[in-house]
Amino acid sequence: MAKLTDLPSQAVGKVAQSLETYLARGSAELHYARKMFQAGAFKLEPPQNVAAMIADIRRWGEFGMIPALNARRTPNRTAVIDDFGEMTFKELDDAAHAVANGLVAKGIKGGDGVAILARNHRWFLAAVYGVARSGARIILLNSEFSGPQIKEVAEREGARLIIYDDEYCAAVSAAEPELGKLRALGVNPDSDEPSASTDETLEDVVDGDVGRRAE
């Protein structure tokens, strides 16, 4: 077997560079892993929880599995507090399942784009986790976009469906995604006027779900 000293200097340099890269990458990953353990994102789990988490990652990816992870740990603990009150981890997990099932029922398939234009509330979380569980790509739209910008970005990124807060009803009106639109938040908190939209809300989707887990 050839020794390291027998290799051309250029090859030795490449080997050394590769080793440095792997060591640096490993050091960075250990650093972030330690930070996540300290923050409580990951902790020692019962074997059945570990097995379930691995299965969830395979099914929904590292992002889509997050609500299920927390729902197993502390189902009745508060996950979200917004203008509508509190939402537990179990309720958020159930909502993510329902949104994913609703998207699939509308024709969303793995790899499709789903654009989201929503503020920070429970339905935004249900939307992003639900989209992830459906296998679709999450396309986050900037709340400062004008109507033409929303249309251009949605078309360029291949959004087949748009989820939006009611306050952006006029801004998204020019966009015509293939599979339509859903409202994340069905009311405009800055207006007392009735909504100009008849698009179904995520709350409607969740209320109409039969409790199936997303596949």
Summary of the structure (lengths in Angstrom):
residues: 215
radius of gyration: 22.1
end to end distance: 50.0
largest distance: 79.8
contacts: 634
relative contact order: 0.11
helix: 53%
strand: 13%
